Amino acid sequence: MTLKREDGSAIPFGTQVTVNGQDGSAALVDTDSQVYLTGLADKGELTVKWGAQQCRVNYQLPAHKGIAGLYQMSGLCR
């Protein structure tokens, strides 16, 4: 998933992303504002935290997986 802030700017490298409602499920944002997540429900909410700032992303998985069996999505952090 490629993440952006509401103003269109990138999410900082190393930002922690957690899946709400799934204890222990966390990932880090890479240098291209992308995060790789596994075991997601069909829809849900992510919490994105860096320093003292945070935002949330609502997502819904697409109907079909892309190449290599991965979902490719964008998420707006609000």
C-alpha positions as CSV (number, residue, x, y, z in Angstrom):
1,M,0.0,0.0,0.0
2,T,1.3,3.4,-0.9
3,L,0.4,6.0,1.8
4,K,0.0,9.7,1.5
5,R,-1.0,12.5,3.9
6,E,-4.1,14.6,3.2
7,D,-1.9,17.3,1.8
8,G,-0.4,14.8,-0.7
9,S,3.0,14.6,1.1
10,A,4.8,11.4,1.8
11,I,4.7,9.5,5.0
12,P,8.2,9.5,6.6
13,F,10.6,6.6,6.2
14,G,10.4,4.2,9.2
15,T,6.9,5.2,10.3
16,Q,5.1,2.4,12.2
17,V,1.8,1.1,10.7
18,T,-0.4,-1.0,12.8
19,V,-3.7,-2.8,11.9
20,N,-6.4,-1.8,14.3
21,G,-7.9,-4.8,16.0
22,Q,-4.9,-7.1,15.3
23,D,-2.5,-7.2,18.2
24,G,1.1,-7.5,17.2
25,S,0.4,-6.7,13.6
26,A,2.8,-3.9,12.6
27,A,5.0,-2.9,9.7
28,L,7.3,0.0,8.7
29,V,7.0,2.5,5.8
30,D,9.8,2.3,3.2
31,T,11.5,5.2,1.4
32,D,8.7,5.4,-1.2
33,S,5.9,5.7,1.4
34,Q,5.0,2.1,0.8
35,V,4.1,-0.5,3.5
36,Y,3.8,-4.2,3.0
37,L,1.1,-5.8,5.2
38,T,-0.1,-9.4,5.5
39,G,-3.1,-11.1,6.9
40,L,-5.5,-8.1,6.4
41,A,-9.2,-8.4,6.7
42,D,-11.2,-7.4,3.6
43,K,-11.7,-4.0,5.1
44,G,-10.4,-2.2,8.2
45,E,-8.4,0.7,9.6
46,L,-4.6,1.3,10.0
47,T,-3.0,3.6,12.5
48,V,0.1,5.4,11.1
49,K,2.5,6.9,13.8
50,W,5.7,8.8,13.5
51,G,7.2,10.8,16.4
52,A,4.3,12.7,18.1
53,Q,2.1,12.6,15.0
54,Q,-0.4,10.0,13.8
55,C,-3.1,9.5,11.3
56,R,-5.5,6.8,10.2
57,V,-6.2,5.0,6.9
58,N,-9.4,3.2,6.1
59,Y,-8.9,0.5,3.5
60,Q,-10.9,-2.0,1.5
61,L,-9.1,-4.8,-0.4
62,P,-9.6,-4.8,-4.2
63,A,-11.7,-7.6,-5.7
64,H,-8.7,-9.1,-7.5
65,K,-5.1,-9.5,-6.6
66,G,-2.4,-8.1,-8.9
67,I,0.7,-9.7,-10.3
68,A,2.5,-12.1,-8.0
69,G,-0.7,-12.5,-5.9
70,L,-0.3,-9.1,-4.2
71,Y,-2.9,-6.4,-3.7
72,Q,-1.7,-2.9,-4.8
73,M,-3.5,0.0,-3.2
74,S,-3.2,3.6,-2.2
75,G,-4.2,4.9,1.2
76,L,-5.0,8.5,2.4
77,C,-3.9,9.1,5.9
78,R,-6.3,11.4,7.8
